[in-house]
Amino acid sequence: MQTEAPTGGRTQSKVSSDLHQTRTQPLSSTRTVPGASDRRQTEHQASAMPNPWLTAWDYWLDAWQRTILFWDVLRQRSDQYYEQKAKAVPHVLIFGHEIVLDGRTFDRPVNYGLVRVKPPEGVVIDQRKRPFVVVDPRAGHGPGIGGFKAESELGVAMRAGHPCYFVGFSPEPMPSQTIEDIMRAEAMFLEKVISLHPDADGKPCVIGNCQAGWAVMMLAATRPELFGPIIIAGSPLSYWAGTVGRNPMRYTGGLMGGSWLTALTSDLGAGKFDGANIVVNFENLNPANTLWTKNYNVWAKVDTEGTRFLEFEKWWGGHVNLTAEEMQWIVDQLFIGNRLATAELVTSDGMRIDLRNIRSPIVCFCSKGDNITPPEQALGWICDLYQNDEDILAQGQTIVYAIHESVGHLGIFVSGGVARKEHDEFASNIDLIDVLPPGLHEAVMIRKTADSAHPELVGSDWIVRFERRSLNDIRAIVSPDIENERRFATVRRLSEINLGLYRTMLQPFVRACSGEQTAQWLHTLNPSELPFELFSNRNPVMRSIAELAEQVRKQRRPVSSDNPFSQAQARFSEAIITALDGWRELRDHGLEQMFLTMYSAPLLQALMGLSASEESPRRRPGIEPERMAFIQGRIAELKERIAEGGWREAAFRGMLYIGMGGPGVEERAFNQLRQMRAKQGGLTLEEFKRVLREQFLALMLDEEGALAAIPKMLHDDPDARTNALAAIRTVASATGEMSGERAARLARIEALLRESAPGVGA
């Protein structure tokens, strides 16, 4: 380093040189006197000890340089923010793309659009594979998080050979657009995708992240024919669900007295709801990260963390707005009303939104580390809709869930590790998911090893297996509580009263006093927005920071990791984090106790029209008489046709019977079956799915009768029996050597075929 530092009138490099000379001075230069040997040893040890003043200087210099560089990173973040803000659609997609449909041109315009994503160089797309459509959340941030990195939902889908599309949005909503308008626009997007891929082997797989998840589910409940498998990642569907001592975000509406504050905020925003307010709510969940850790990590590791920080802030700081109508509907109907999971929502044209009408497999991906959408809220809708496992089978619905142990809410979408594992497995096994039999399944992923059987049937480093689960397994996760529901039902009714009072008594006055200028000032002063203004080049003080930072980079002198002041700095940071975490726990506990005390009061519940004698404070959807009649007719039809079919149907029935004796359906068995299907031809994926489901339901309705009918399905044809048994053995052995129940079931199938046709399969 060439810059002089005031250390006794010498440069820092001179100080270091003198110290080095002192430490390495030959001992022979010391005059020998009595006891000189001991003195020389003491002097040598003293000279070898670090100079505390030099150590402090090294740390001070490094800290000063890091501070300048940190300020420059914040300046770059602000410039990046304003650069993004100037764009018509400030997305963060890293993939090339082209517009297909612009929702702003529709009869009912919305600020959404459909784009085709171009594959990166070297990636080959198979037009016969089903397309993937990723829908990004509009929850305060701009679009693109589903394609934020190469290792992302879009990235792994394209690497698996699927055509990909992306549904994004512009920052400003169209005047008076509603949630229903967005649903209709997204239906048009899917119709367009389907028309562009007439030869695709299956309907589009649609991925809904966070807020987009419940929007996708609503559309799938009203237009089920447009969907292949649905993947909802980190998406809340049951908004009252949670566990005492955790999930404090669900108490917010009750503590604020309901949704009147949402209406007030929209009125102050001149008819728009500022997305920065949603971001503030997210950031308040973890004050240690918001107030300290995020910025401290950049400051402490500014030489390496700056780029990563700017990359993430490009999305996190890209705030977008919602119309007042949209935000009020979301809060009233979903987060406070909780009407989605109980089929209480009805569209303006009279169509009931019932999630049981979804005919496609639903994959719910959530995480225990997610404090915005915990597993209880991601999976609670299943308990809300269904009373027992037979109800799920009767509806013919396939539900798969996967729970990550630790990743946070954003990690579900942006983590490279999650993309390489969970999202990669979902993409590469999407056809298997599409043909899974009705019922509940958990996706279990096991790392592939050198000892794994038939590794050629596995396309990645993980082997996925879909294990059957029951409604009791979901209840163990969600822990439904009638008293908890009664509290939130009280909040819902109080919210309706307070909103009515606000609209009658205050709203006219607030609207008369508010306008675009008020909205702009509130936006600028928002805690999520103000730092961009303060640290941008618009601030004259920051203009010199760029030049100073450039000089610092040329003369950068990082301190060593063993510097005691650096170690003290780390301990100080840990103490601050501990203190802020403690304050958060104290705050959350206090707010929870306040909520529980207030809304558990029998008097308040009675005033809101709730009775303690009510079995449930909200609607519990049942199976309507006409639906029951349809199901009973379908069951009778399946029983009558239990012996219909040829060797292919018989083989499928035998495979399913053997598979039902194991832990679940595994990708190796399916891939083996898919290879056989490709060689033989004849069945489309949709027909393949129909046959598998029919054979599964036959076994569920009458297992013994279904097995006894297998020989009749082969019509005493030796070739048919040979083909069926060969196919059954090939698929059953794809997962390795069989034992236990599966081996016994295979032996039973073999004996059944031999008994009807001696010598077959020997």
QUISULRA-V900397 format. One record per backbone hydrogen bond with DSSP energy under -0.5 kcal/mol. NH is the residue of the N-H (numbers start at 1). CO is the residue of the C=O. If there is no record, write none. Layout:
BEGIN
nh->{NH;NH}
co->{CO;CO}
END
This chain:
BEGIN
nh->{7;7;10;15;16;17;18;19;20;21;22;23;24;25;25;29;30;36;39;40;41;42;43;44;45;46;47;48;49;49;52;55;56;57;58;59;60;61;62;63;64;65;66;67;68;69;70;71;72;73;74;75;76;77;78;79;80;81;82;83;84;85;86;87;91;92;94;98;100;101;103;103;105;106;109;110;113;114;115;116;117;118;123;124;126;127;129;132;133;134;135;135;136;136;139;142;142;147;148;152;154;156;157;158;159;160;161;162;164;165;166;167;168;168;170;171;177;182;183;184;185;186;187;188;189;190;191;192;193;194;195;196;197;197;200;201;202;205;206;206;207;208;208;209;209;210;212;213;214;215;216;217;218;219;220;221;222;222;223;226;227;228;230;231;232;232;233;233;234;234;236;237;238;239;241;246;250;251;252;255;256;257;258;261;263;264;265;266;267;268;269;270;271;272;272;273;274;277;278;278;279;280;281;282;283;284;285;285;286;287;289;290;291;292;293;294;296;297;298;299;300;301;302;304;305;306;308;309;310;311;312;313;314;315;315;316;317;318;319;320;321;322;324;327;328;329;330;331;332;333;334;334;335;336;337;338;339;343;344;345;347;350;352;353;354;355;357;358;362;363;364;364;365;365;366;366;367;368;369;370;371;377;378;379;380;382;383;384;385;386;391;392;393;394;395;396;396;397;399;399;400;401;402;404;404;412;412;413;414;415;419;420;421;423;424;425;426;427;428;429;430;433;434;435;435;436;436;439;440;441;442;443;444;444;446;448;452;455;457;458;463;464;465;466;467;467;468;469;473;474;475;476;477;477;478;479;485;486;487;488;489;490;491;492;493;494;495;496;497;498;499;500;501;502;503;504;505;506;507;510;511;512;513;514;514;519;520;521;522;523;524;525;526;526;529;530;532;533;533;534;535;536;539;540;542;543;543;544;544;545;546;547;548;549;550;551;552;553;554;555;556;563;566;567;568;569;570;571;572;573;574;575;576;577;578;579;580;581;582;583;584;585;586;587;588;589;590;591;592;593;594;595;596;597;598;599;600;601;605;606;607;608;609;610;614;621;624;628;629;630;631;632;633;634;635;636;637;638;639;640;641;642;644;650;651;652;653;654;655;656;657;658;659;660;661;662;665;667;670;671;672;673;674;675;676;677;678;679;680;681;688;689;690;691;692;693;694;695;696;697;698;699;700;701;702;706;707;708;709;710;713;713;714;714;715;716;717;718;721;722;723;724;725;726;727;728;729;730;731;732;733;734;735;736;742;743;744;745;746;747;748;749;750;751;752;753;754;755;756;757;760;762}
co->{5;10;7;11;12;13;14;15;16;17;18;19;20;21;22;26;27;33;35;36;37;38;39;40;41;42;43;44;45;46;50;51;52;53;54;55;56;57;58;59;60;61;62;63;64;65;66;67;68;69;70;71;72;73;74;75;76;77;78;79;80;81;82;84;89;143;147;116;114;114;101;112;102;103;107;103;168;101;166;98;164;96;120;122;161;125;126;163;205;165;133;207;134;167;137;315;318;144;145;150;146;152;153;154;155;156;158;157;117;132;115;134;113;166;111;88;174;178;179;180;181;182;183;184;185;186;187;188;189;190;191;192;193;194;197;128;200;131;204;229;133;206;231;135;207;233;209;210;210;211;212;213;214;215;216;217;218;219;219;223;224;204;361;206;230;363;208;231;232;365;234;377;377;237;238;243;247;248;249;251;252;254;253;258;259;260;261;262;263;264;265;267;266;266;269;322;272;274;274;275;275;276;277;278;279;280;281;282;283;284;286;286;287;288;288;289;292;293;294;295;296;297;299;301;301;302;304;305;306;307;308;309;310;311;312;312;313;315;317;140;171;273;271;323;324;325;326;327;328;329;329;330;330;331;331;334;333;340;339;339;351;347;350;345;352;353;354;355;398;230;362;400;232;363;364;402;373;404;407;367;369;374;374;375;376;379;379;380;381;382;388;388;389;390;391;392;393;392;397;439;362;441;364;366;402;408;409;410;410;411;415;416;417;418;419;421;422;423;424;425;427;429;430;431;432;432;433;397;469;399;467;401;442;465;463;461;449;452;454;455;446;462;444;665;442;465;663;440;470;470;471;472;473;474;474;475;481;482;483;484;485;486;487;488;489;490;491;492;493;494;495;496;497;498;499;500;501;502;502;506;507;508;509;510;511;515;516;517;518;519;520;521;522;523;526;526;529;529;530;530;531;533;536;538;539;539;540;540;541;542;542;543;544;545;546;547;548;549;550;551;553;560;563;563;564;565;566;567;568;569;570;571;572;573;574;575;576;577;578;579;580;581;582;583;584;585;586;587;588;589;590;591;592;593;594;595;596;598;601;602;603;604;606;605;611;619;622;624;625;626;627;628;629;630;631;632;633;634;635;636;637;639;641;646;647;648;649;650;651;652;653;654;655;656;658;659;466;464;666;667;668;669;670;671;672;673;674;675;676;677;684;685;686;687;688;689;690;691;692;693;694;695;696;697;698;702;703;704;705;707;709;710;710;711;712;711;714;716;717;718;719;720;721;722;723;724;725;726;727;728;729;731;732;733;739;739;740;741;742;743;744;745;746;747;748;749;750;751;752;753;757;759}
END
